Amino acid sequence: MFWKFDLHTTSHIDTLLEKEDVTLTEVMDEEDVLQECKAQNHKLVDFLLRPQCMDDLVTFITQEPNADVEEKVKYKYPNISCELLTSDVGQINDRLGEDDNLLMKLYGFLQNEPPLNPLLASFFSKVLSILIGRKPEQIVEFLRKREDFVDLVIKHIGTSAIMDLLLRMLTCIEPQQLRQDVLNWLNEEKVIQRLVDMVQSSQDEDRHSNASQSLCEIIRLSRDQMFQVQGSSDPDPLLATLEKQETVEQLLANIFDKEKNESAIVSVIQILLTLFETRRPAFEGHMDCPPGMSHPLFSVNHSILEAVRPRLKDFHQLLLEPPKKNLMKTTWGVLDPPVGNTRLNVVRLVASLLQSNTHTINTELINLNTLGVILDMYFKYIWNNFLHIQVEICTAMILAMPPAPTLSPNGQTDAEQDYARESILIKHLFEKCQFIQRILDAWTSNEKEQAEGGRRRGYMGHLTRISNSIVHNCDKGPNGPQIQHIISELPGEDRDRWESFISGQLSDTNKRNTVDLVNMHHIHSSSDDEVDFKDTSFHQDSSLQQAFSDYQMQQMTSNFIEQFGFNDEEFADQDDVVDIPFDRISDISFSLNTNESANIALFEARCKEKIQQFEEAGSDEEDIWDEKDVSFAPEAQRRPSSGSTDSEESTDSEEEDVKRDPFEVPGLSTDDRMDLCPCEPVGLLLPAECDGWSPANQSPLSSPAQRLSSPEAEEEEAASEQRSVTETVINGSMKETLSLTVDAKTETAVFKRLENLPRLDLSDFVNMPIKYILPIYHSCILRIKLHSFYVLFIT
């Protein structure tokens, strides 16, 4: 948070606190009072720690505001008081946790008659919870001295904030020994039994829900704690009490021996489902089975199953006669009665009992024909998918589970008959419930309705998966031989219908369900491909293949990034870096083994095509391939007429500055620059002072830039009208001779076209100043290879 770094602005609170008669409400009216408190403003903290201020803060969160206060500001001060007390300031926590008077004032809120104000209850619970986390020893000692604390908590369990406070006491106490002491204390106070008593028809729905949720959370938290703290030898007393047979029996008696109440029944079933959970603890990073611990630790306690078994007939009766529900009108039709929450949760309970795979439970379900009643509900309520998924789970477990082990009279597994030879559930499902026949009849009835223009029934998707489960377990499941035998014993007509259904309607449905809605061939991730690119062959008769292989084999060093490319300063202004050499470019070697004859032939053919096209046009225009004079326009011709104004000249000058080429040679004006055709190959003229270039046979016309800009050149032009000079340019290890004719009057320079131009190699530019490379690049002398030029990349 920003207040931890003291980034807040100057507050008006400091000025306000300098007043002698400032009140707590005046300080709380400041908008930034919470930020200043969290930033531990010394003046503000000292003010809040005054006995009267602390007492007023606790009073705000424990007493009802005046009824005549406007509603929108009625809970303003209680809310701010709660935030100030829970701002986690050490001095405030110490004062509140160590002052018995303040604690008693705070505790007095629990002594109010129910129902508690839910907003004030949340403030109270929040303040006490943070004290439990910051001052566990002091707060636990204080609460244990209050003999009516557990009674008051149970009394107000209908308020969700009080339920949260109870759970905080189980989770927020860090010292393991202190937490164990709290568990023992709560168990001695019979908190589990008192919560169980809250789940009965005489209590309201809020108490049912909160008491059930508290018991469920205690079960989950205790099991998770047992999993995390494996070295602890002390069992969780609350969990042990909950798993006792008498506790479960008391829960069931509360809903069956008294008036039926749907809220109480659903709450008890939720507790039983939590007890039946064999899932692993749900905290982050857990393993399926921890080292040194076996799965039976998380299996269903046998005492719970023994407590439930005698009550299975009562649950079965709930399926037949649920609590009275009014008829429900839906878009599909009228449901009288609807499934209801009670029957739906009973089916969920049956699914959990089947998962335990206990022989006595399975036998009782078969005797009651509970599975038959559930199937009747499945086919009757065709649009209730909550019911359909639970029935599918039941059938899938029956088909996939091995036969349940039988127990001897003393309750132990019979060693001589470890497992029954056949599953009694499968036999009951296929024979008594006529599972195959009901699937075929439902499928045929649905197709008939659809053919008449009706809608597809809502359970058909689940029915398809149930049918596929039968086929799969018949072939590969642990009960496969038994299922095959039962199907073979079906009446001939039913057996033929089933085989025809598998090969026809079910197969067609599976094919339709597996068709992609869109073409996924070209949009799947390339990471999913399993193509082996090692067998891909490339053209081996090329030096590029070997160069690429060498590049792949080189190692990435720590200074690779610093040495890669060029320095930023090499791209600075040309006037500042005129002497920067191309040191690194000498390490680059372009050794290309290319077919020169083929390239030359291709180039000549393309040139002839162009020439032929111009000749066929029959135009008398000048041949663009002829040699041309390179003319230098005089300055006087480029300037505007005498009628131009100064403003126009200024504007033209500004436009020229904007459009000036960044690769312009320093010292050479735009007007004096040679007008070179980029398509014409020309010789490479370099000044004599360039390092690494031979000055031999150099004349004053070695550089066009020097030739046109030096004063000596101007004097020579004045003395002689025309001069013809033969220049020999040394290009690395090669020499080229060209003829340059200069006419002083017309300021025209003519280059004779040369046939054999030098091949430019990168080594020719070693130690060459960049200011001479850039004009070459700009004039397109170095370009993509067409005839006998190589490419020079300047980045």
Secondary structure, 3 states (H helix, E strand, C coil): CHHHHCCCCCCCHHHHHCCCCCCHHHHHCCCCHHHHHHCCCHHHHHHHCCHHHHHHHHHHHHCCCCCCCCHHHCCHHHHHHHHHHCCCCHHHHHHHHHCHHHHHHHHHHHHCCCCCCHHHHHHHHHHHHHHHHHCHHHHHHHHHHCCCHHHHHHHCCCCHHHHHHHHHHHHCCCCHHHHHHHHHHHHHCCHHHHHHHHCCCCCCHHHHHHHHHHHHHHHHHHHHHHHHCCCCCCCCHHHHHHCCHHHHHHHHHHHHCCCCCHHHHHHHHHHHHHHCCCCCCCCCCCCCCCCCCCHHHHCCCHHHHHHHHHHHHHHHHHHHCCCCCCCEECCCCEECCCCHHHHHHHHHHHHHHHHHCCHHHHHHHHHHCHHHHHHHHHHHCCCCHHHHHHHHHHHHHHHHCCCCECECCCCCECCCCCECCCCHHHHHHHHHCCHHHHHHHHHHHHHHHHHCCCCCCCCHHHHHHHHHHHHHHHHHCCCHHHHHHHHHCCCHHHHHHHHHHHHHHHHHHHHHHHCCCCCCCCCCCHHHCCCCHHHCCCCCCCHHHHHHHHHHHCCCCCCHHHHCCCCHHHHCCCCCCCCCCCCHHHHCCCCCCCCHHHHHHHHHHHHHHHHHHHHHCCCCCCCCCCCCCEECCCHHHHCCCCCCCHHHHHHHHHHHHHCCCCCCCCCCCCCCCCCCCCCCCCCCCCCCCCCCCCCCCCCCCCCHHHHHHCHHHHHHHHHCCEEEEEEEEEECCEEEEEEEEEECCCCEEEECCCCCCCCCCHHHHCCCCHHHHHHHHHCCCCCCCCCCCCCCCCC
